[in-house]
Amino acid sequence: MGGANGKVAVIAEMEEVGRPSRITLELLGLGRRLASPRGEVWAVVLGSGVKEACGELASRGADRVFYLDHPSLSPYNPEAWTRVLKPFLRERGEGVVLAGHTPLGQDLLPRLAFSLEAGVVTDCVGVRADEEGLLFTKPVYGGNALAGVRVTTPLALATVRSRVGEALPPTHTGEEPVPLPLDPPGETRVLVRERHRLEAAECPLEEARVVVSGGRGMGGEEGFEVLRELARTLGGAVGASRPPVDSGWAPTTCQVGITGKVVAPDLYIAVAISGSSQHLSGMADSGKIVAVNRDPEAYIFQVSDYGVVGDWREVLPAFLTKVRELVSE
Ligand SMILES: Cc1cc2nc3c(=O)[nH]c(=O)nc-3n(C[C@H](O)[C@H](O)[C@H](O)COP(=O)(O)OP(=O)(O)OC[C@H]3O[C@@H](n4cnc5c(N)ncnc54)[C@H](O)[C@@H]3O)c2cc1C
């Protein structure tokens, strides 16, 4: 039965050049927990200018950091990354490979698993080691149930949601990063020539510490202007349930839920959202959940830490005024 066997590899992602993303640091913390005391956690980082990030990866839990710094690997290109990682992981042969359940992780790990003939579990909300190996937990049936999954191949791959692991405090390490002894990939069948940020630059949802989301009850685009103002004041991002996205009040990139993004900010404010299972499966792991809804029976109140029963048109302006006061203090 597949277990970590003391071997954990984390595929690192960058938040910006030289700075590992929050999920990467959480996965290193998780990796330390899964590796046996004598086990080894590796971090692998690919891209352009990534060498700068190696020190932080080492100080946050990686025993060894491998990197390949090459322009052909940035921006992310699935074919190029698979060409580099496949031989590297094949040589490792066993253990577990962790990546965030991010667009990159969701794209890369199934490809790698297929090419390595290894088992993969996506969208994990829990990973733990027991006497039988690793047990991965993931939501099924639209988030209404959890499935426990084991991988039977020696190498197991998993994409993991935010907040499953805990980032470790930085520690001093003298370990030098190791350049991958591989040639950078040559030409790929797909070439990314240009990148354009989709619609709202205001929605880096997955990394935001505060998310203010609106639902159908916002009634239109004007409602989302108020949410944007609140998100700006709190230094957060705007999210949405599916109906506002379908109606064009909010960009697709804002959708939270089973067919949208999975977020786990410290604070999730759900305004005029009823709390369907499809929405909850994208935000239920948030630190604190605050709901504003005029219907006291709305299901969202069942999963909220704090709730305000009322019309958002009355509640939000007062809330915003108070937040501004507190922020300016
Ligand atoms: C295959 C599939 C995939 C889906 N994927 C997703 C997904 O990824 N994400 C997602 O969100 N949904 C998804 N859905 C849709 C999901 O089933 C729900 O329909 C949707 O989440 C409901 O959105 P809502 O809560 O905004 O709207 P509603 O359920 O209509 O709730 C609106 C809420 O607003 C409140 N309200 C109204 N006016 C006010 C006001 N003035 N002030 C305060 N409160 C007010 C109401 O009391 C109500 O609770 C999916 C559905 C399917 C079938």
The ligand as an ORCA input file, in Angstrom:
! r2SCAN-3c Opt
* xyz 0 1
  C     -23.523     21.158    -11.284
  C     -23.684     22.411    -10.481
  C     -22.570     23.128    -10.139
  C     -22.698     24.299     -9.363
  N     -21.569     24.964     -8.996
  C     -21.689     26.039     -8.180
  C     -20.536     26.728     -7.701
  O     -19.387     26.394     -8.020
  N     -20.719     27.778     -6.880
  C     -21.962     28.207     -6.482
  O     -22.048     29.172     -5.717
  N     -23.061     27.580     -6.948
  C     -22.955     26.524     -7.790
  N     -24.086     25.923     -8.244
  C     -25.381     26.552     -7.981
  C     -25.936     26.190     -6.608
  O     -26.689     25.013     -6.695
  C     -26.862     27.317     -6.094
  O     -27.894     27.512     -7.029
  C     -26.139     28.640     -5.881
  O     -25.006     28.441     -5.070
  C     -27.076     29.613     -5.170
  O     -26.455     30.862     -5.152
  P     -26.948     31.975     -4.132
  O     -26.815     31.484     -2.741
  O     -26.258     33.223     -4.510
  O     -28.489     32.163     -4.557
  P     -29.794     31.757     -3.807
  O     -29.800     30.344     -3.396
  O     -30.916     32.229     -4.670
  O     -29.754     32.623     -2.476
  C     -29.843     34.021     -2.466
  C     -29.861     34.434     -0.979
  O     -29.850     35.839     -0.907
  C     -30.672     36.227      0.182
  N     -31.072     37.600     -0.090
  C     -31.869     38.053     -1.109
  N     -31.949     39.381     -1.061
  C     -31.212     39.788      0.004
  C     -30.901     41.058      0.557
  N     -31.369     42.195      0.014
  N     -30.118     41.113      1.657
  C     -29.638     39.983      2.243
  N     -29.896     38.755      1.751
  C     -30.655     38.662      0.627
  C     -31.805     35.228      0.176
  O     -32.409     35.161      1.448
  C     -31.085     33.956     -0.216
  O     -30.663     33.238      0.935
  C     -23.980     24.760     -8.994
  C     -25.112     24.014     -9.374
  C     -24.962     22.873    -10.099
  C     -26.188     22.097    -10.481
*
